């Protein structure tokens, strides 16, 4: 976090109200959205659709027993929560579409209203007993960098303002990414682009996509509740795979493109991994509840999944008993992809700088493999990384947040 410089007051207006503002230049990650209690009676928190993989979701007020008292509308971005001094409303910053957040309020009946909108995105941090609001204005971008085949220097492959990497082809020549920022008018769109820098091609609506082994199809998440959609990369028609009220998350390819894997929670059950045959549409569970994953071995027959205690397992996608692997992951670690024909898996840290470790599946032996050290100012995270099948080429997304810190008076 950058040091705070000396603040100076400026004035601004919104809806004929004058606000006294002090600001300083900062570069930091946005606040943690843990539950915030109002006395001992109730708490508020942000319920993200896919925790750890995005900030789209809603704001929820619960009582001491965990019962929901109120729930907000669904927003494409929710960051920042604070109680109004009298405790009658919770204030939060959210965006109905895109990432340009404004300040909203919600009372205990679930009624929402707009409090304040600015020319740039906002994040509320706190409200004191006198009604002074601490917030930041944010200049946020997600970019893509890649080391394409045959090149020695990374290349920028960003398209609009929120280029989030979804996948890299096995040969390192294609990237799949989504755009969900302001440049796309708040719509979730999937794009395909060659890593040689030629222009991107929009395939259709969706996010968090996965490229088929032959490069002919993309499976993506669409809508809320999340449905799974097949999009052709060339000639062909889109095909919707699911259509119910259940969230279908984190899709991947199996059996060399003949079936898919995804996570789902059936009514009365917890999340687990499932497979779906693309010809007949038959769905079956692969893992026990609370054991998830979408990384499939190169032969297409086994799913690498992680249980809640961070223990990895290999499960046959066709069904059967899993095999416990001889290593565990820390809370800071995530799987990336297989290399060495499935004999090893790459593991990354979420914290910066990102450390890549090669893990032998047979022995559990760990070998330091690569480190990604961002040089840009305001880097918050590297949300996605993917490597080619031989491990030589790669692509990653970089999240940057540059903020101005304000104290605002006069909001009602």
DAWO-V262045 format. One record per pair of residues at least 4 apart in sequence whose ideal C-beta (glycine too) atoms are under 8 Angstrom apart, sorted by sequence separation. I is the first residue (numbers start at 0). GAP is how many residues later the second one is. D is the distance in whole Angstrom. If there is no record, write none. Layout:
i	gap	d
I	GAP	D
I	GAP	D
//
This chain:
i	gap	d
12	4	6
37	4	6
49	4	5
61	4	5
62	4	5
82	4	6
83	4	6
94	4	6
105	4	6
106	4	5
117	4	6
126	4	7
127	4	5
146	4	6
150	4	7
158	4	5
167	4	6
168	4	6
178	4	7
179	4	7
181	4	7
183	4	8
193	4	5
210	4	6
211	4	6
221	4	7
222	4	5
231	4	3
241	4	8
252	4	6
253	4	8
254	4	5
264	4	6
276	4	6
286	4	4
295	4	6
296	4	6
305	4	6
306	4	5
315	4	4
328	4	4
337	4	5
338	4	8
339	4	4
349	4	8
359	4	7
386	4	5
387	4	6
12	5	6
13	5	7
36	5	7
37	5	7
48	5	7
61	5	6
83	5	4
94	5	5
105	5	7
126	5	7
157	5	4
168	5	4
178	5	5
183	5	6
192	5	7
211	5	4
220	5	5
221	5	5
231	5	7
253	5	5
264	5	6
275	5	7
276	5	5
286	5	7
295	5	8
296	5	4
305	5	7
306	5	8
314	5	8
315	5	8
328	5	7
338	5	5
348	5	6
358	5	7
359	5	4
373	5	4
387	5	4
11	6	8
12	6	7
36	6	5
37	6	7
47	6	7
49	6	8
61	6	6
62	6	6
82	6	8
83	6	7
94	6	5
105	6	5
115	6	7
126	6	5
127	6	8
146	6	8
156	6	7
167	6	7
168	6	8
179	6	8
192	6	7
210	6	8
211	6	7
220	6	7
221	6	8
231	6	7
241	6	5
252	6	8
253	6	6
264	6	5
275	6	7
276	6	8
286	6	7
295	6	7
296	6	8
305	6	6
306	6	7
315	6	8
328	6	8
337	6	7
338	6	8
347	6	6
348	6	5
358	6	7
386	6	7
387	6	7
10	7	6
11	7	5
35	7	6
47	7	6
48	7	5
60	7	7
61	7	6
82	7	6
83	7	6
93	7	6
94	7	7
104	7	7
125	7	8
126	7	7
146	7	5
147	7	6
167	7	6
179	7	8
192	7	4
210	7	6
211	7	7
220	7	7
221	7	5
230	7	5
240	7	8
252	7	6
253	7	5
263	7	7
264	7	7
275	7	5
295	7	6
296	7	7
304	7	7
305	7	8
314	7	4
337	7	5
338	7	6
347	7	7
358	7	5
359	7	8
386	7	5
10	8	7
34	8	4
35	8	5
47	8	7
48	8	5
59	8	6
60	8	4
81	8	7
82	8	7
92	8	4
93	8	7
103	8	6
104	8	5
125	8	4
145	8	6
146	8	7
166	8	7
167	8	8
179	8	5
191	8	7
192	8	7
209	8	7
219	8	7
220	8	8
229	8	6
251	8	7
252	8	8
262	8	5
263	8	7
274	8	7
294	8	7
295	8	7
303	8	6
304	8	5
313	8	6
314	8	8
336	8	7
337	8	8
347	8	5
357	8	7
358	8	8
373	8	7
385	8	7
10	9	7
11	9	6
34	9	7
35	9	7
45	9	8
47	9	4
60	9	4
80	9	6
81	9	5
92	9	7
103	9	7
123	9	7
124	9	4
144	9	5
145	9	6
165	9	8
166	9	4
178	9	8
179	9	8
190	9	4
191	9	5
208	9	5
209	9	5
218	9	6
219	9	5
228	9	6
229	9	4
250	9	6
251	9	5
262	9	7
273	9	5
274	9	6
293	9	8
294	9	4
303	9	8
304	9	8
312	9	4
313	9	5
335	9	8
336	9	6
346	9	7
347	9	8
356	9	5
357	9	5
384	9	7
385	9	6
10	10	7
34	10	4
46	10	5
59	10	7
60	10	8
80	10	7
81	10	8
92	10	6
93	10	6
103	10	6
104	10	5
123	10	8
124	10	6
144	10	7
164	10	6
165	10	4
177	10	6
178	10	5
190	10	6
208	10	6
209	10	8
218	10	7
228	10	7
229	10	8
250	10	7
251	10	7
262	10	6
263	10	5
273	10	7
292	10	6
303	10	6
304	10	6
312	10	6
334	10	6
335	10	4
345	10	6
346	10	5
356	10	7
357	10	8
371	10	6
384	10	7
385	10	7
8	11	6
9	11	5
33	11	7
45	11	6
46	11	5
59	11	5
80	11	5
91	11	7
92	11	7
102	11	8
103	11	6
123	11	5
124	11	7
144	11	6
145	11	5
164	11	8
165	11	5
177	11	7
190	11	5
191	11	6
208	11	4
218	11	6
219	11	6
228	11	5
229	11	6
250	11	4
261	11	7
262	11	7
273	11	6
274	11	6
292	11	5
302	11	7
312	11	6
313	11	6
334	11	7
335	11	7
345	11	7
346	11	8
356	11	6
357	11	4
384	11	4
8	12	7
9	12	8
32	12	7
45	12	8
46	12	7
58	12	7
59	12	7
79	12	6
90	12	6
91	12	6
101	12	6
102	12	4
122	12	6
143	12	7
144	12	7
164	12	5
165	12	6
177	12	6
178	12	6
189	12	7
190	12	7
205	12	8
207	12	7
208	12	8
217	12	7
218	12	8
227	12	8
228	12	7
249	12	6
260	12	6
261	12	6
272	12	7
273	12	6
292	12	3
301	12	5
302	12	5
311	12	8
312	12	6
334	12	6
335	12	5
345	12	6
346	12	6
355	12	8
356	12	6
383	12	6
384	12	8
8	13	5
9	13	7
32	13	4
45	13	6
46	13	5
57	13	6
58	13	4
79	13	4
90	13	7
91	13	8
101	13	8
102	13	4
121	13	5
122	13	5
142	13	7
143	13	4
163	13	6
176	13	8
177	13	7
188	13	6
189	13	5
206	13	6
207	13	5
216	13	5
217	13	5
226	13	6
227	13	4
248	13	6
249	13	5
260	13	7
271	13	6
272	13	5
291	13	6
292	13	6
301	13	7
310	13	7
311	13	4
333	13	7
334	13	8
344	13	8
345	13	8
354	13	7
355	13	5
371	13	7
383	13	5
7	14	7
44	14	8
45	14	8
57	14	5
77	14	7
78	14	6
90	14	5
91	14	7
101	14	6
102	14	8
121	14	7
143	14	5
162	14	5
163	14	5
175	14	7
176	14	6
189	14	6
205	14	3
206	14	6
216	14	7
217	14	8
226	14	7
227	14	5
247	14	5
248	14	5
260	14	5
261	14	7
271	14	7
272	14	4
290	14	5
291	14	6
301	14	6
302	14	6
310	14	8
332	14	5
333	14	6
343	14	5
344	14	5
355	14	4
381	14	5
382	14	5
6	15	4
7	15	7
32	15	8
43	15	6
44	15	6
57	15	7
77	15	8
78	15	8
89	15	7
101	15	4
121	15	6
122	15	6
142	15	4
143	15	8
162	15	8
163	15	8
175	15	7
188	15	7
189	15	7
202	15	6
204	15	8
205	15	6
206	15	8
216	15	6
217	15	6
226	15	5
247	15	8
248	15	7
259	15	7
260	15	8
271	15	5
290	15	7
300	15	7
301	15	7
311	15	7
332	15	7
333	15	8
343	15	6
354	15	8
355	15	7
381	15	7
6	16	6
43	16	7
57	16	5
77	16	5
88	16	4
89	16	6
101	16	7
120	16	7
121	16	7
161	16	8
162	16	6
163	16	7
175	16	6
176	16	7
188	16	6
189	16	5
203	16	8
205	16	5
215	16	7
216	16	7
226	16	6
247	16	5
258	16	5
259	16	5
271	16	6
286	16	7
290	16	4
300	16	6
311	16	7
332	16	6
333	16	6
343	16	6
344	16	6
354	16	5
355	16	7
381	16	6
382	16	6
6	17	5
43	17	5
44	17	8
56	17	7
57	17	7
76	17	6
88	17	6
119	17	5
120	17	5
140	17	8
161	17	6
174	17	8
187	17	6
188	17	7
189	17	7
204	17	6
215	17	6
246	17	7
258	17	6
271	17	5
285	17	6
289	17	6
290	17	8
296	17	7
299	17	8
300	17	7
304	17	7
310	17	5
311	17	7
331	17	5
332	17	7
342	17	7
343	17	6
353	17	7
380	17	8
381	17	7
5	18	7
42	18	7
43	18	8
55	18	7
56	18	7
76	18	4
88	18	5
119	18	7
120	18	8
156	18	6
158	18	7
160	18	8
161	18	5
173	18	6
174	18	5
186	18	7
187	18	6
214	18	6
215	18	7
221	18	8
245	18	6
246	18	7
258	18	5
259	18	7
270	18	7
271	18	7
272	18	7
286	18	5
289	18	5
309	18	5
328	18	7
331	18	5
342	18	6
352	18	6
353	18	4
380	18	4
4	19	5
41	19	6
42	19	6
55	19	7
58	19	6
74	19	4
75	19	5
87	19	6
102	19	6
117	19	6
119	19	7
120	19	6
141	19	8
143	19	5
159	19	5
161	19	3
173	19	7
187	19	4
189	19	5
191	19	8
216	19	8
224	19	8
240	19	7
245	19	7
257	19	7
258	19	6
269	19	4
270	19	7
271	19	6
272	19	6
285	19	7
287	19	8
308	19	8
309	19	5
331	19	5
338	19	7
341	19	7
342	19	7
346	19	8
352	19	6
378	19	6
379	19	5
3	20	5
4	20	6
41	20	6
55	20	5
57	20	7
71	20	8
74	20	6
75	20	7
87	20	8
99	20	7
100	20	5
101	20	6
140	20	5
141	20	5
142	20	6
143	20	8
156	20	8
158	20	6
160	20	4
161	20	8
173	20	6
174	20	6
215	20	8
224	20	6
227	20	5
245	20	7
257	20	6
268	20	6
269	20	5
271	20	7
272	20	6
309	20	7
335	20	7
352	20	4
378	20	7
379	20	6
41	21	5
55	21	6
56	21	5
74	21	6
75	21	5
76	21	7
79	21	8
83	21	7
99	21	5
100	21	5
102	21	6
140	21	7
141	21	6
143	21	5
159	21	6
160	21	6
161	21	8
172	21	6
173	21	7
224	21	6
225	21	5
226	21	6
245	21	8
253	21	6
256	21	8
257	21	7
270	21	6
272	21	7
295	21	7
309	21	7
351	21	8
352	21	7
378	21	6
379	21	5
3	22	6
40	22	7
41	22	7
54	22	5
55	22	7
58	22	7
71	22	8
75	22	6
76	22	5
78	22	6
98	22	6
100	22	7
141	22	5
145	22	8
148	22	7
160	22	5
161	22	7
172	22	6
208	22	8
210	22	8
218	22	8
224	22	5
225	22	5
248	22	8
290	22	7
351	22	7
368	22	8
375	22	7
377	22	5
1	23	7
40	23	7
54	23	6
72	23	7
75	23	7
77	23	8
148	23	5
159	23	4
171	23	6
172	23	8
176	23	8
205	23	6
224	23	8
225	23	6
227	23	6
305	23	7
309	23	8
311	23	8
345	23	7
376	23	8
377	23	6
1	24	5
39	24	7
46	24	8
54	24	6
76	24	6
90	24	6
147	24	6
148	24	6
159	24	6
165	24	7
204	24	8
290	24	8
332	24	8
371	24	7
373	24	6
375	24	6
377	24	4
0	25	7
1	25	4
147	25	7
203	25	7
205	25	7
260	25	7
376	25	7
377	25	8
0	26	7
1	26	7
94	26	7
191	26	7
286	26	7
0	27	4
34	27	8
41	27	6
167	27	8
179	27	6
203	27	5
220	27	7
351	27	7
0	28	8
92	28	8
177	28	7
189	28	6
202	28	5
220	28	7
274	28	8
286	28	5
353	28	5
60	29	6
92	29	5
145	29	6
177	29	4
202	29	8
262	29	5
285	29	5
305	29	7
351	29	7
355	29	8
47	30	7
92	30	5
102	30	8
177	30	7
189	30	5
202	30	6
220	30	7
272	30	6
285	30	8
351	30	7
58	31	7
92	31	5
143	31	7
177	31	7
219	31	8
262	31	7
285	31	6
303	31	6
349	31	7
353	31	7
45	32	5
71	32	8
91	32	6
102	32	7
158	32	6
200	32	8
218	32	5
227	32	7
260	32	8
261	32	7
272	32	6
326	32	6
45	33	8
58	33	5
90	33	6
143	33	6
175	33	5
218	33	8
260	33	6
285	33	7
71	34	5
158	34	7
175	34	7
187	34	7
203	34	6
218	34	7
227	34	6
303	34	8
45	35	6
58	35	7
175	35	5
240	35	7
260	35	6
283	35	6
286	35	7
44	36	7
69	36	6
90	36	6
156	36	6
324	36	6
325	36	8
43	37	6
69	37	7
100	37	8
173	37	7
240	37	8
325	37	6
326	37	4
347	37	6
69	38	5
71	38	7
156	38	7
325	38	4
43	39	7
68	39	6
69	39	7
70	39	6
72	39	6
141	39	7
324	39	7
326	39	7
69	40	4
71	40	6
140	40	8
154	40	7
156	40	7
212	40	6
216	40	7
240	40	8
294	40	5
297	40	6
98	41	6
158	41	5
165	41	8
173	41	6
189	41	6
191	41	6
207	41	8
209	41	6
211	41	5
215	41	8
218	41	6
296	41	6
303	41	7
345	41	6
79	42	8
81	42	5
84	42	6
90	42	8
92	42	7
154	42	6
165	42	6
166	42	7
168	42	6
175	42	6
177	42	8
207	42	7
208	42	8
209	42	5
210	42	8
249	42	7
251	42	4
253	42	5
257	42	8
260	42	6
272	42	7
274	42	5
292	42	7
294	42	7
353	42	8
79	43	4
80	43	7
81	43	7
83	43	6
84	43	7
163	43	8
165	43	4
166	43	5
167	43	8
169	43	7
207	43	8
209	43	6
212	43	5
213	43	6
250	43	6
251	43	7
252	43	6
256	43	8
294	43	7
297	43	6
298	43	7
78	44	5
79	44	4
81	44	5
82	44	7
84	44	5
165	44	7
166	44	4
212	44	5
249	44	4
251	44	6
255	44	5
297	44	4
32	45	8
35	45	6
37	45	5
60	45	7
79	45	6
81	45	4
84	45	7
165	45	8
211	45	5
254	45	5
296	45	4
345	45	7
32	46	7
35	46	7
43	46	5
45	46	7
84	46	6
148	46	7
168	46	6
253	46	5
254	46	7
32	47	7
35	47	7
58	47	6
60	47	7
147	47	4
252	47	7
253	47	8
313	47	8
30	48	7
32	48	6
38	48	7
43	48	8
147	48	6
229	48	8
338	48	7
29	49	5
30	49	6
37	49	5
145	49	5
253	49	7
335	49	6
336	49	6
29	50	7
294	50	8
335	50	7
336	50	6
338	50	7
81	51	8
335	51	6
337	51	8
338	51	7
339	51	8
37	52	8
338	52	4
165	54	8
79	55	7
260	56	7
258	58	7
254	62	7
98	63	6
253	63	5
98	81	7
97	82	7
98	82	5
99	82	5
97	83	6
98	83	6
97	84	5
209	84	7
97	86	7
97	87	7
212	87	7
96	88	7
97	88	3
96	89	3
95	90	7
96	90	7
94	91	7
297	91	7
30	92	7
29	93	5
30	94	6
13	102	6
13	103	7
13	104	8
75	104	7
29	106	8
29	108	7
25	110	7
75	110	6
73	150	6
52	155	7
49	158	8
48	175	7
48	177	7
48	198	7
194	198	8
49	199	6
49	200	8
194	200	7
171	216	4
170	217	6
164	218	8
165	218	7
167	218	4
169	218	6
170	218	7
163	219	7
164	219	4
166	219	6
167	219	7
168	219	8
169	219	4
163	220	6
164	220	8
167	220	6
171	220	7
174	220	5
176	220	8
164	221	6
171	221	3
171	222	7
171	223	8
167	225	8
167	226	7
167	227	5
164	230	6
164	231	6
164	232	4
163	233	5
162	234	7
156	238	7
148	239	7
141	241	7
148	243	7
148	244	5
147	245	6
146	246	5
145	247	7
146	247	5
145	248	7
146	248	8
145	249	4
144	250	7
145	250	8
143	251	6
144	251	6
143	252	7
143	253	5
144	253	6
142	254	7
143	254	8
141	255	5
142	255	5
141	256	7
141	257	5
142	257	7
140	258	8
141	258	8
139	259	7
140	259	5
139	260	7
139	261	5
138	262	7
139	262	8
137	263	6
138	263	5
137	264	7
138	264	7
137	265	5
136	266	6
135	267	4
136	267	5
135	268	6
135	269	5
136	269	7
134	270	8
135	270	7
133	271	7
134	271	6
133	272	7
133	273	6
134	273	6
132	274	7
133	274	8
131	275	6
132	275	4
131	276	7
132	276	8
131	277	6
130	278	7
132	278	5
122	280	7
130	280	7
115	292	8
115	295	5
114	296	6
114	297	7
102	308	7
52	330	8
26	350	6
27	350	8
29	350	8
26	351	4
28	351	5
28	352	8
29	371	6
28	372	7
27	373	7
26	374	7
1	375	8
26	375	6
27	375	6
26	376	7
25	377	5
25	378	7
24	379	6
25	379	5
23	380	7
24	380	8
22	381	5
23	381	5
22	382	6
22	383	5
21	384	7
20	385	5
21	385	5
20	386	7
19	387	8
20	387	6
19	388	8
20	388	8
18	389	5
19	389	5
18	390	6
19	390	7
18	391	5
17	392	6
18	392	7
16	393	5
16	394	8
16	395	8
6	398	8
3	401	7
//
